[in-house]
């Protein structure tokens, strides 16, 4: 499986209709959808499709024809994402009608071509990356250790969120198996100084999970 790490846009024209395809990470899908509806309010349709992994490790798929004949736009767009095993990604296709009807078959081919054009361009530019399953981890870091943990995450380019309280901060991060093993070795050394795991990554090795809990 693979995913995309930023928004990627392409355009194709078919019988005077313009199809603008926007391939994006699932985290940016909602805001992009809202922005496109505002920016392209004169467009006839904003068709979309998404594929994402839920917390149970299941692939969830959704799509919308947005007024196009049923099955002629959202489904072929979704099929294009499936074809290259894209996950945690979405695509939005803005269509400006050019006055010539494409027919059912023509619409299917046009939307599939629009999405495949965006996928192909993203592949050529190296924007499609291997998808890794990462599990969430929640832990507490006292104020005295926050700088050390900040340095650890920044050095490894790992994302995190945190919420401060009177004693320190509750951190939330996601790790794959290797990342968590390395982090556990680093963080466990600070337990005597107040560091605590609240929820451990499911990607952690069984022996680490049992030891911690």
C-alpha positions, 0 to 999 in steps of 0.5 A: 500500500502507498499514500500521498504526503501533500496535495497534488493537482492536475487538469484534463479537458474532455470535449470542452469540459474541464476536470480538475483533480486534487489528490490529497492526504486524508488529513487534508481532505475535509478542509480541501473539500470546503475550500474547493466548493468556495473557490469553484462555486461556478463548477457543476460538480465536485466529485470525490472518493476516499480510502482510509484505515480506521482504528480497527485496521479496516479499510473504509471507502467512501465516494460521492457522485455529487449530482452526476448520474449514479455510478459514473463518477465517484465509483470510477474515482474510487476504483482508480485509488484502489488500482494503485493501493492508495490508503489514507488518501482522497481525491476531489474532481471539480468539473466545469461543464463545457456544453457537450454531454459525455454520456454514461460511459464517457463520464466513467472514462473521464473521471477515471482518466482525471484521477489517474492523471493526478496519480501518474503525475504524483508518482513521477514527482515522487509524492507517493510514499510507502504506507506504514501502519502506525499505532497511537501512544499516550504518555506523560512527560514532566516539565523537566524532561520536555526539552529532551523529548522535544529534541528526540522527536525533532531529530527523528522528524516524528509528529506529536501533540501535547496538552500541558497541565500543572506538572508537565504535558500529556503527549500523543504520538504514533509509531510503527514497530521499529520506531516504538522499540527505539522510543521505549528504550529512550523513554523507559530510562526516565521513569524514575524522573516522572515519565509515564506511559498511559497507552502503549502502541499496539505495534509494540512487541508483546514482551514490551506490552506485557512488561509495561502493563 
